[in-house]
Amino acid sequence: MKIAIASDHRGYEAKRRLVPLLRQWGHEVIDFGCDGGAACDYIDFAAPASDALVRGEVEAAVLLDGSGIGMSIAANKVIGVRAALVHDEVTARISREAAHANALCLGADLLGEAQLRSILDAFLNTPFGEGRHARRVEKLCELELRQRQIPAPIAPVAGLGD
């Protein structure tokens, strides 16, 4: 499988350890950064990895930051991404089986090495469940199509960026 991986500074060390593991498991990995521990913005790395995912350049994405929350919010802003913030093997399996998640978001500050590995393994090796889940994923796709027709706000959200 071809996999995009990206992190911010909080997820960098975990990403650095997961890339060789993914390659050892036989996956091709495209690293979208970051490239060190200096403070940076998760959005700058989630966006290009997510774009590659929806363009079909990769089959899945693994996104890491301190809590996983920022990466999951950023990735889910990209139409076609179904990013799941996962905390254990059970939620990894459910995200793939029931929601057909194509991006795995992990909180590097919250998970140990063994947990990261087992979650990654569960996510990558769980197939989509089809059946009733397909209907729900189709509804998610319809929701995305509706969102494309709503004009983006022209002013920033009140109180943000002031």
ROTIFI-210282 format. One line per 5 residues: number of its first residue (from 1); their letters; for each residue x, y, z of N, C-alpha, C, O, CB. Coordinates in pm, 1 decimal. Atoms other than C-alpha are relative to their C-alpha. Glycine has a CB too. Example, Ala and Ser with C-alpha at 12.3 -4.5 7.8 and 13.67 -1.06 7.14 Angstrom:
<rs>
1 = as = 89.0 -119.0 0.0 1230.0 -450.0 780.0 90.0 120.0 0.0 193.6 118.1 66.5 -99.2 2.7 124.6 ~ -82.0 -119.0 -6.0 1367.0 -106.0 714.0 -77.0 109.0 73.0 -26.1 219.8 89.9 41.4 46.2 -141.5
</rs>
This chain:
<rs>
1 = mkiai = 84.9 -116.9 0.0 0.0 0.0 0.0 89.8 123.7 0.0 197.3 123.6 60.0 -96.8 -0.5 122.3 ~ -71.0 -127.7 1.8 115.9 355.2 -69.0 -64.2 89.3 105.6 -184.8 113.8 102.0 -4.5 67.2 -142.8 ~ 51.0 -71.1 -116.1 82.0 564.3 247.0 67.0 136.1 13.5 189.3 147.7 5.6 21.3 -82.6 126.9 ~ -50.4 -132.6 -35.2 117.1 936.0 316.2 16.8 3.9 150.7 -65.4 -51.2 224.0 -96.2 114.1 -49.6 ~ -18.1 -20.0 -143.7 256.7 1024.0 657.1 40.8 144.2 21.8 118.8 200.3 -55.1 106.5 -98.4 59.4
6 = asdhr = -32.1 -139.0 -31.7 276.0 1367.0 816.7 -15.5 21.2 149.5 -91.7 -48.1 216.8 -90.6 98.4 -79.3 ~ 8.5 -34.2 -141.7 325.9 1519.7 1157.7 31.1 146.6 17.9 84.3 212.6 -71.3 95.8 -86.4 84.4 ~ -53.3 -128.2 -43.1 375.9 1844.0 1336.2 117.1 -31.3 93.1 160.4 -146.2 102.2 -110.4 89.4 71.2 ~ -116.5 20.2 -87.4 659.8 1892.9 1584.8 -28.8 -97.0 114.0 61.2 -168.7 157.6 45.7 133.1 57.1 ~ 34.1 90.0 -111.5 473.0 1702.3 1859.3 -6.4 -145.6 -45.9 16.9 -236.2 34.1 -134.4 40.8 62.5
11 = gyeak = 7.0 136.2 51.4 428.7 1396.8 1635.8 124.0 -45.7 -73.1 131.2 -159.6 -119.2 -115.4 -12.6 -89.9 ~ -118.4 29.8 80.7 769.5 1410.0 1471.0 73.6 -126.9 42.4 105.3 -210.5 -42.3 94.6 115.6 5.9 ~ -76.5 117.1 -45.3 947.0 1150.3 1686.9 -76.0 -129.7 -27.1 -15.6 -229.3 -66.9 31.8 11.6 150.1 ~ 80.0 119.8 28.0 659.9 900.9 1652.8 1.5 -29.5 -149.3 13.8 -145.1 -190.0 -145.6 17.8 49.9 ~ -4.3 19.0 146.0 653.4 956.5 1276.1 134.6 -58.5 -42.6 141.2 -149.0 -125.7 -25.4 134.2 -73.3
16 = rrlvp = -135.1 46.2 33.5 1028.5 904.8 1258.0 15.9 -149.7 28.9 87.5 -220.0 -42.4 105.3 80.6 78.9 ~ -6.8 142.2 -34.2 984.2 565.1 1425.4 -95.4 -85.1 -83.9 -67.9 -202.5 -108.6 -31.0 -19.2 147.3 ~ 99.1 78.1 75.9 677.7 460.1 1221.7 37.4 -18.5 -147.5 0.9 -119.4 -207.8 -135.5 67.3 9.0 ~ -35.0 11.7 142.6 821.3 524.6 873.7 77.4 -128.7 -28.8 39.1 -201.4 -120.4 83.1 121.4 -44.5 ~ -70.6 126.0 28.2 1076.7 237.8 890.5 -86.9 -122.9 23.4 -74.3 -222.3 -48.1 124.4 -9.9 85.6
21 = llrqw = 90.1 111.8 -26.4 812.1 9.2 1039.6 -93.5 -22.8 -117.7 -112.3 -136.4 -161.4 -80.9 24.9 127.6 ~ 89.1 12.9 116.4 571.5 79.9 754.4 75.1 -59.5 -119.6 22.0 -144.6 -190.9 -59.7 137.9 -38.1 ~ -80.7 53.5 110.9 848.0 11.3 503.4 34.5 -146.4 24.8 34.7 -226.8 -68.4 129.4 82.7 -18.3 ~ -28.0 139.9 -35.6 939.4 -309.4 687.4 -122.4 -87.0 -28.7 -107.8 -202.0 -70.0 40.5 -11.7 149.5 ~ 124.5 72.0 26.9 574.2 -415.6 652.8 -32.3 -4.9 -149.6 -132.5 -64.2 -189.5 -115.4 65.3 75.5
26 = ghevi = 17.6 8.2 144.6 608.8 -366.7 276.1 -74.0 116.4 -64.0 -109.3 109.4 -181.7 -71.2 -123.4 -32.1 ~ 71.6 -115.2 53.7 439.2 -29.3 232.7 96.8 101.8 -58.3 210.4 114.9 -12.8 -85.5 64.9 108.5 ~ -73.9 -114.6 51.8 563.2 258.7 21.5 -48.3 121.8 77.0 -168.8 143.1 90.4 -20.1 17.8 -155.7 ~ 34.5 -112.8 -85.9 573.2 573.1 234.9 45.1 130.2 -64.2 159.3 143.1 -108.4 63.4 -16.0 139.3 ~ -33.6 -134.8 43.8 560.7 934.3 122.4 -11.6 89.9 122.4 -119.2 102.6 180.7 -93.9 48.9 -117.7
31 = dfgcd = -7.1 -82.5 -120.5 666.2 1168.4 403.8 -25.6 146.1 -37.5 49.8 205.3 -114.7 138.5 -15.7 70.4 ~ 37.8 -138.0 26.6 496.4 1509.4 394.8 49.5 95.6 108.7 6.0 210.7 113.4 -150.4 10.4 -13.0 ~ -55.0 -84.6 -104.6 691.1 1643.9 695.4 -82.8 -10.7 125.8 -182.2 -83.1 130.3 7.6 144.8 -45.9 ~ -109.0 -94.5 -12.2 757.5 1798.0 932.2 132.8 -76.2 10.2 136.4 -198.8 21.4 -20.9 92.0 122.9 ~ -131.9 62.1 5.4 1128.7 1735.9 932.7 84.3 23.2 123.6 206.9 13.0 117.3 73.2 49.8 -118.2
36 = ggaac = -75.2 -20.0 -122.9 1225.1 1810.1 1291.5 -91.4 41.1 113.6 -213.4 46.7 98.6 108.2 104.4 -20.2 ~ 76.6 -29.9 -118.9 1117.8 1909.4 1637.1 -31.9 147.1 21.6 -90.3 182.4 124.0 71.8 -50.0 116.1 ~ 29.7 -142.8 -14.9 1093.2 2286.5 1579.1 -150.6 22.7 -13.1 -216.7 -40.6 -95.4 77.5 84.2 -106.0 ~ 144.0 -28.2 0.5 745.7 2427.3 1646.4 -48.4 35.7 -140.5 15.6 111.7 -213.1 -32.5 114.6 97.7 ~ 58.8 -22.3 132.0 524.3 2428.4 1338.0 -150.7 -20.4 10.2 -201.5 -60.3 115.0 62.4 -95.7 -106.9
41 = dyidf = 145.7 10.3 2.2 157.5 2424.7 1238.3 -43.7 -128.3 -69.3 -6.7 -153.2 -184.1 -61.6 121.9 -70.2 ~ 46.4 128.9 52.5 -11.5 2086.0 1186.4 -70.6 13.6 -134.2 -61.2 -75.9 -218.1 -93.3 -65.9 99.6 ~ 75.5 -20.1 124.5 -226.7 2228.5 906.6 92.1 -5.1 -121.5 54.6 -57.2 -226.6 -74.7 134.4 3.5 ~ -94.2 -5.2 111.3 80.1 2282.9 688.8 44.2 -137.5 -47.7 97.7 -150.3 -157.8 120.4 79.8 39.3 ~ -41.1 135.4 36.5 143.9 1908.1 685.0 -120.7 -90.7 -23.9 -114.9 -182.0 -106.3 88.9 -59.1 109.0
46 = aapas = 123.6 76.9 21.8 -208.2 1765.6 710.7 -57.3 28.3 -138.2 -104.5 -63.2 -205.8 -104.8 33.4 108.3 ~ 61.1 -37.8 127.7 -322.7 1957.0 402.7 63.6 -68.9 -120.7 -9.4 -129.2 -199.3 8.7 149.2 -17.8 ~ -56.0 66.9 118.5 -71.2 1826.8 144.7 -14.2 -152.3 4.0 -32.8 -215.2 -100.2 146.3 35.8 -14.2 ~ 20.0 145.1 -9.2 -97.0 1470.0 276.7 -144.2 -35.6 -36.2 -168.8 -134.2 -105.6 33.9 -51.2 142.6 ~ 141.3 23.2 30.8 -476.9 1491.7 256.9 -28.4 21.6 -148.1 -104.3 -53.8 -209.0 -88.9 92.0 84.2
51 = dalvr = 16.4 -25.3 143.4 -460.8 1641.2 -92.0 50.1 -119.1 -81.9 -14.6 -159.8 -178.4 75.2 128.6 -41.2 ~ -53.8 117.4 70.2 -243.1 1349.3 -206.0 -96.1 -117.6 11.2 -111.5 -195.4 -82.9 138.3 -38.9 56.6 ~ 95.7 108.4 -22.0 -498.5 1110.9 -58.7 -119.5 12.8 -94.1 -158.1 -84.9 -158.3 -47.5 -0.7 146.1 ~ 119.3 -14.6 84.7 -796.1 1256.7 -246.5 34.3 0.0 -148.8 -51.4 -30.2 -231.8 -73.6 128.6 35.3 ~ -43.5 9.4 140.4 -595.1 1280.7 -569.9 32.6 -143.7 -40.2 56.6 -170.8 -157.9 122.3 88.8 -23.4
56 = gevea = -28.7 139.3 29.8 -532.6 905.6 -543.7 147.7 -32.2 -8.8 184.3 -139.4 -56.8 -65.1 -37.5 -126.7 ~ -144.3 23.6 3.3 -155.5 939.4 -511.0 43.3 -96.3 109.9 148.2 -159.8 99.9 75.6 131.9 13.7 ~ -22.0 94.2 -108.7 -171.4 738.4 -188.0 -133.6 -64.9 33.3 -239.4 -13.1 -2.6 61.9 70.5 125.4 ~ 122.1 73.2 -34.8 -421.7 487.5 -51.6 -48.5 28.3 141.6 -164.8 4.4 174.2 23.0 -147.9 -16.0 ~ 34.7 -31.9 -138.7 -415.6 598.4 312.1 96.8 105.6 49.9 203.7 126.8 -7.3 4.1 -127.3 91.2
61 = avlld = -87.2 -99.4 -62.4 -271.9 869.7 533.1 8.4 -28.4 149.3 -88.3 -72.5 211.3 -52.0 144.7 -25.9 ~ -22.7 9.4 -143.6 -123.2 857.9 882.5 47.3 138.1 44.1 149.9 187.7 -2.6 105.4 -113.9 36.9 ~ -25.8 -137.4 -41.2 -126.4 1195.2 1058.9 18.7 4.8 151.0 -65.3 -44.9 226.0 -115.2 93.6 -44.0 ~ -33.8 -0.7 -142.6 35.8 1260.4 1397.0 25.0 141.7 51.1 94.9 221.4 -11.5 123.2 -86.8 25.6 ~ -33.8 -119.6 -75.2 36.2 1549.7 1636.9 -9.8 -35.7 147.5 -20.6 -153.8 180.5 -93.9 120.7 -36.9
66 = gsgig = 0.2 30.7 -142.3 29.5 1579.8 2015.0 -122.8 -76.2 45.6 -111.3 -178.1 113.7 11.3 125.7 78.1 ~ 125.4 63.6 -41.9 -336.6 1488.8 2065.2 -71.5 -72.4 -113.6 -158.6 -155.7 -88.3 -92.3 103.4 58.9 ~ 70.0 53.2 117.0 -443.3 1393.3 1711.4 -118.2 84.9 -41.5 -172.0 67.4 -150.9 -46.5 -139.8 27.3 ~ 119.7 -80.0 27.0 -722.3 1649.8 1728.8 21.4 97.5 -114.8 -60.3 103.2 -206.7 -41.5 76.1 124.8 ~ -24.4 -98.2 104.7 -568.5 1922.2 1513.0 11.2 -63.4 -137.2 -47.8 -15.2 -233.9 125.0 77.3 30.1
71 = msiaa = -15.8 69.4 128.2 -465.2 1680.6 1239.5 -134.6 -50.4 -51.2 -163.1 -40.3 -170.6 98.7 -117.5 14.0 ~ 128.6 53.8 45.5 -811.2 1522.3 1231.7 -92.2 110.8 -48.4 -162.5 93.5 -148.0 -67.6 -78.6 112.2 ~ 83.5 -111.6 46.0 -987.7 1857.9 1206.3 48.4 50.5 -134.7 -31.4 70.6 -226.2 0.5 114.6 102.6 ~ -55.6 -50.8 125.5 -752.9 1979.9 933.5 -26.7 -96.4 -115.7 -71.0 -54.6 -222.6 150.8 23.9 14.5 ~ 18.2 98.5 107.6 -771.3 1657.9 731.5 -146.1 -9.0 -43.1 -175.2 -22.5 -161.9 49.5 -138.1 45.1
76 = nkvig = 142.4 11.1 33.9 -1150.7 1645.1 750.0 -55.6 123.1 -69.2 -170.4 121.4 -113.7 -79.5 -26.5 124.0 ~ 40.1 -116.3 79.3 -1168.4 1990.9 591.3 18.3 -26.4 -149.2 -38.3 44.6 -232.4 80.7 123.7 41.8 ~ -26.8 33.3 140.1 -1044.9 1829.7 268.1 -107.3 -97.8 -47.2 -120.0 -208.3 5.5 143.8 -61.1 -18.0 ~ 109.5 82.5 50.8 -1337.4 1691.4 71.4 55.6 -130.9 -55.2 145.6 -131.5 -139.2 -80.1 75.7 -109.2 ~ -43.8 132.5 41.9 -1293.1 1318.2 22.8 80.7 -71.9 106.7 104.3 -192.3 96.9 81.1 10.6 -125.4
81 = vraal = -74.4 61.4 -110.4 -1095.9 1258.2 341.0 -98.5 -38.8 109.3 -187.1 38.6 145.6 109.7 96.9 55.7 ~ 73.6 46.0 -117.5 -1251.1 1053.5 618.8 105.3 -35.9 104.3 148.3 -150.6 116.6 -95.5 -123.6 -33.3 ~ -106.9 14.4 -98.7 -999.3 1106.2 896.3 -59.6 -38.9 134.3 -155.9 22.1 180.7 81.9 130.9 12.8 ~ 46.9 48.2 -129.5 -1048.3 918.2 1221.3 107.6 19.8 105.4 221.6 -23.6 89.2 -40.1 -148.0 -8.2 ~ -86.6 -10.8 -116.9 -892.5 1015.0 1551.6 -17.7 -128.3 79.6 -126.3 -156.8 130.2 -33.6 127.8 87.1
86 = vhdev = 6.6 135.2 -55.1 -810.0 675.1 1696.8 88.3 -8.9 124.0 197.5 47.8 128.3 43.4 -105.1 -105.5 ~ -73.3 12.0 -125.9 -698.0 581.5 2048.5 39.7 -143.3 36.0 116.6 -164.9 129.6 -82.3 57.0 110.5 ~ -32.2 139.2 -30.1 -678.6 201.4 2040.3 -33.5 -86.0 -122.0 -82.6 -35.8 -223.1 -77.6 -49.6 126.5 ~ 23.2 91.2 112.4 -708.2 -105.6 1817.0 -148.2 -10.7 -34.7 -183.8 -24.2 -151.8 55.5 -138.4 32.4 ~ 144.1 11.8 24.7 -1086.3 -122.0 1858.1 -48.8 115.9 -85.0 -118.9 94.9 -184.0 -78.1 -5.1 132.8
91 = taris = 46.2 -114.7 78.9 -1144.9 232.1 1731.9 67.5 3.3 -137.4 10.0 55.9 -232.7 27.6 131.5 75.4 ~ -65.2 9.9 131.2 -892.8 170.7 1452.0 -80.5 -92.1 -92.2 -105.6 -58.9 -208.0 145.6 -52.5 15.1 ~ 78.0 94.6 80.9 -1090.6 -130.6 1331.1 -136.5 58.4 -37.7 -179.3 48.8 -152.7 -18.7 -132.6 76.1 ~ 132.0 -56.5 26.4 -1426.4 44.4 1364.4 8.3 112.1 -103.1 -78.6 124.2 -189.4 -62.8 52.1 129.6 ~ -12.8 -111.5 94.7 -1301.7 349.1 1175.5 11.5 -49.2 -143.5 -40.3 14.3 -235.4 121.6 85.5 35.0
96 = reaah = -14.8 56.0 134.8 -1208.7 132.5 877.8 -123.7 -78.4 -41.6 -174.8 -62.1 -152.4 123.3 -90.2 -7.1 ~ 110.2 89.6 32.0 -1489.6 -119.9 893.8 -131.6 75.6 -19.7 -203.8 49.9 -116.0 -15.9 -103.7 109.8 ~ 130.5 -65.2 1.9 -1782.7 112.7 961.5 -0.1 133.6 -73.5 -98.6 166.9 -139.4 -47.5 20.7 140.2 ~ -1.6 -133.3 60.3 -1672.9 457.0 837.6 89.1 8.7 -122.9 99.3 114.9 -184.4 45.2 101.3 101.3 ~ -89.4 4.3 116.4 -1430.2 351.8 561.8 103.4 113.0 7.6 133.9 177.9 -92.5 -81.6 10.5 -131.6
101 = analc = -99.1 -105.4 -20.3 -1173.9 592.6 712.2 119.8 -24.2 -90.4 164.3 -137.6 -108.0 44.1 6.6 148.1 ~ -117.8 11.4 85.0 -884.6 665.8 479.7 120.1 74.8 58.5 230.0 71.1 3.1 -31.1 52.9 -139.3 ~ -109.8 -67.8 -69.6 -677.2 875.9 720.0 -7.2 -34.6 148.5 -113.4 -27.2 210.5 -6.4 155.1 -21.6 ~ -13.4 36.5 -140.8 -558.7 768.0 1063.6 69.3 114.5 72.4 180.6 152.8 36.4 79.4 -133.8 17.1 ~ -57.4 -108.8 -78.4 -497.3 1045.9 1316.2 33.6 -51.8 138.6 -48.5 -115.5 204.6 -97.1 120.9 8.3
106 = lgadl = -50.3 53.3 -126.0 -291.1 969.1 1623.5 57.6 110.4 87.0 123.7 201.8 37.7 105.6 -106.8 -25.8 ~ -57.2 -91.3 -97.4 -201.6 1161.4 1936.4 128.9 -57.7 54.8 126.4 -145.2 141.4 -99.1 28.1 113.4 ~ -129.9 55.9 -37.8 168.1 1095.5 1979.9 30.7 18.9 148.0 103.5 -61.6 206.1 109.5 63.3 -82.9 ~ -24.8 -21.9 -142.8 169.6 1241.0 2333.0 -79.8 -95.9 87.0 -49.9 -111.4 205.4 -33.6 143.3 37.8 ~ 92.6 81.5 -77.9 -103.1 999.8 2441.3 21.2 -149.6 -17.0 -37.2 -228.9 56.9 -140.1 34.1 -37.3
111 = lgeaq = -15.1 141.2 33.9 15.6 669.2 2294.4 145.1 -44.1 9.7 235.9 27.5 -32.6 -53.2 -26.7 -140.0 ~ -133.5 57.7 -5.8 315.1 449.2 2365.7 36.2 -67.5 -131.1 -46.6 -82.1 -221.1 9.9 -99.5 114.5 ~ -52.3 63.3 121.3 527.8 278.2 2105.1 -80.1 -123.8 -40.3 -117.9 -138.0 -156.6 145.6 -38.0 20.2 ~ 74.7 122.7 30.9 347.4 -56.7 2128.0 -141.8 32.5 -45.3 -194.2 -31.3 -136.6 -4.0 -93.2 122.5 ~ 135.3 -39.2 39.9 8.1 113.8 2106.0 -1.4 55.1 -141.9 -88.4 19.8 -221.5 -56.5 104.0 97.3
116 = lrsil = -7.2 -55.8 135.0 109.0 310.6 1797.3 9.5 -110.8 -104.0 -60.7 -108.2 -205.0 119.9 94.6 -12.7 ~ -18.7 110.6 94.0 223.5 -7.2 1624.2 -127.3 -83.9 -15.5 -166.7 -116.4 -127.5 115.5 -88.8 46.2 ~ 118.6 85.6 8.8 -86.1 -211.6 1710.9 -117.8 73.5 -61.9 -196.8 12.9 -134.2 -38.4 -51.7 138.0 ~ 106.2 -79.2 61.9 -323.4 69.9 1613.8 23.4 8.8 -150.4 -69.0 -10.7 -229.4 -6.5 141.8 62.3 ~ -34.7 -9.4 141.8 -144.1 116.8 1283.3 -27.8 -131.8 -71.7 -84.0 -132.7 -181.2 147.5 39.1 -16.6
121 = dafln = 24.1 131.8 57.8 -157.0 -256.3 1214.8 -149.4 -26.4 -15.7 -193.5 -73.5 -120.6 64.0 -108.8 86.7 ~ 145.3 22.3 6.5 -529.2 -275.2 1295.7 -62.6 85.7 -109.2 -147.0 37.5 -184.9 -66.0 31.1 136.1 ~ 56.7 -90.9 100.7 -608.3 27.1 1076.8 29.9 -49.5 -141.2 -59.6 -56.3 -225.4 55.5 142.5 18.6 ~ -40.1 37.1 135.6 -413.1 -93.7 774.7 -52.2 -137.2 -42.8 -63.5 -164.6 -162.2 150.1 1.8 -10.6 ~ 40.7 136.1 34.8 -537.3 -451.9 792.4 -148.3 -28.9 20.6 -190.3 -144.4 13.2 79.3 -96.5 79.9
126 = tpfge = 143.9 18.3 -14.0 -908.2 -396.5 852.5 -68.3 47.1 -127.7 -52.9 162.8 -166.7 -54.7 76.8 123.6 ~ 69.9 -41.0 122.4 -1121.2 -396.1 536.9 -130.3 73.7 32.8 -182.7 64.7 143.8 -29.6 -122.7 -88.3 ~ 129.9 -65.4 -11.7 -1431.3 -184.7 482.3 -107.5 -106.9 11.2 -103.3 -207.7 -59.5 -27.1 93.9 -121.3 ~ 102.9 99.2 -28.9 -1738.5 -368.7 611.6 -110.7 -12.2 -102.4 -187.4 -108.4 -98.7 -59.9 30.3 128.4 ~ 106.6 1.2 101.0 -1966.5 -285.0 314.8 -137.0 -3.8 66.6 -154.4 54.2 173.7 16.2 -120.4 -94.8
131 = grhar = 133.6 14.0 -55.8 -2334.9 -370.0 376.1 -59.6 132.0 42.7 -54.8 229.7 -32.0 2.7 -93.2 116.1 ~ 65.7 -120.4 -50.7 -2516.7 -113.7 589.4 96.4 117.4 10.1 54.6 233.0 2.9 -61.8 -27.5 136.0 ~ -99.0 -106.6 -12.0 -2194.0 81.5 627.8 15.5 75.8 -132.3 42.1 196.0 -131.6 135.3 -57.9 44.3 ~ -13.6 -63.8 130.6 -2181.2 153.1 253.2 -104.6 110.6 -16.0 -75.2 216.5 -71.5 -14.1 -104.5 -113.2 ~ 106.4 -100.0 8.3 -2512.3 339.5 276.7 40.8 125.1 79.0 17.3 237.6 34.8 -134.5 -57.8 53.9
136 = rvekl = -39.3 -113.1 -84.6 -2372.6 557.6 554.2 115.9 78.5 -61.6 117.2 201.5 -56.9 38.9 -49.5 139.7 ~ -111.7 -68.7 65.5 -2049.4 634.8 370.5 -51.3 77.3 -120.9 -3.4 187.3 -148.4 110.1 -101.2 -42.6 ~ 60.8 -70.9 113.0 -2257.1 727.6 64.7 -66.6 128.9 47.7 -58.8 231.4 -20.0 -103.1 -90.2 -71.9 ~ 61.2 -121.3 -54.4 -2450.1 973.2 282.2 106.4 103.2 36.8 84.1 223.2 20.5 -85.5 -33.7 123.0 ~ -109.9 -92.4 -27.7 -2119.6 1123.8 395.5 47.1 68.1 -128.6 75.3 187.9 -129.7 117.1 -74.4 67.0
141 = celel = -41.0 -55.4 129.2 -2023.3 1170.1 30.6 -102.5 101.2 -50.8 -65.5 204.1 -107.4 19.0 -112.5 -103.1 ~ 105.6 -94.5 38.8 -2358.4 1337.1 -39.1 9.9 128.9 80.8 -11.0 237.6 27.0 -138.9 -63.6 19.1 ~ -17.6 -117.3 -85.1 -2299.6 1571.9 253.6 114.5 86.3 -52.0 103.9 208.9 -54.9 26.5 -42.2 145.9 ~ -112.3 -75.0 56.4 -1963.8 1669.6 104.4 -41.3 73.4 -127.0 -1.7 188.1 -147.8 117.4 -93.6 -29.4 ~ 47.0 -65.6 122.0 -2130.9 1743.9 -229.3 -84.9 122.4 32.6 -73.1 225.6 -33.4 -80.2 -98.2 -85.9
146 = rqrqi = 80.9 -114.8 -42.6 -2381.7 1970.3 -53.3 88.4 113.5 48.8 62.0 230.3 20.2 -98.3 -41.2 110.6 ~ -89.2 -102.5 -54.4 -2099.3 2152.0 123.3 72.4 75.6 -110.5 105.3 193.0 -93.3 101.6 -62.9 94.6 ~ -65.3 -67.8 112.7 -1936.8 2231.5 -210.6 -86.8 112.2 -55.4 -35.5 206.6 -115.5 32.2 -100.1 -111.0 ~ 92.7 -98.8 55.2 -2246.9 2432.6 -301.4 -23.2 117.6 93.9 -86.5 215.5 54.3 -131.8 -65.7 -31.9 ~ 15.6 -108.2 -96.3 -2236.4 2651.4 11.6 121.2 91.3 -11.9 234.7 45.5 2.0 -15.7 -54.8 145.9
151 = papia = -115.0 -90.8 12.5 -2022.9 2962.3 -38.4 78.2 8.3 130.8 20.7 6.5 239.7 -46.7 140.5 -42.1 ~ -86.7 -14.1 -116.7 -1727.6 2993.9 196.1 -21.3 138.1 60.5 -50.1 233.2 -12.1 149.8 -21.5 -37.9 ~ 15.0 -132.0 -61.8 -1750.4 3276.5 449.0 107.4 94.8 -51.1 221.3 54.4 -74.5 6.9 -10.5 153.7 ~ -97.4 -96.8 52.1 -1582.8 3594.3 328.8 75.9 70.4 111.9 180.2 131.4 88.4 -70.3 103.3 -87.2 ~ -67.5 -62.1 -114.1 -1492.4 3718.1 676.3 45.1 -108.0 97.3 -17.7 -213.4 106.4 -93.1 102.0 71.0
156 = pvagl = -42.8 98.2 -99.9 -1297.5 3537.0 945.2 -105.1 -15.4 109.1 -188.1 73.1 129.9 134.6 41.0 61.7 ~ 90.4 25.3 -111.6 -1488.7 3386.0 1233.5 26.4 105.2 107.2 141.5 132.3 141.3 18.6 -144.9 56.9 ~ -12.9 -105.0 -101.0 -1556.5 3655.4 1494.7 85.2 -47.2 116.1 65.7 -157.0 168.2 -137.5 43.6 50.3 ~ -83.8 30.4 -114.6 -1293.8 3660.3 1765.2 124.5 -79.4 -32.2 212.8 -92.5 52.6 -78.4 -73.2 99.1 ~ -118.6 76.0 37.3 -1041.5 3451.1 1574.0 90.2 85.5 -88.6 42.8 154.7 -178.7 -39.3 -131.1 -72.4
161 = gd = -97.0 -69.3 83.3 -729.6 3600.7 1427.4 3.8 150.3 22.2 69.4 222.8 -52.5 -28.8 -27.5 -142.8 ~ -0.9 -144.0 -28.8 -795.1 3941.9 1581.1 129.2 40.1 67.0 148.3 157.4 98.9 -118.7 38.7 88.3
</rs>
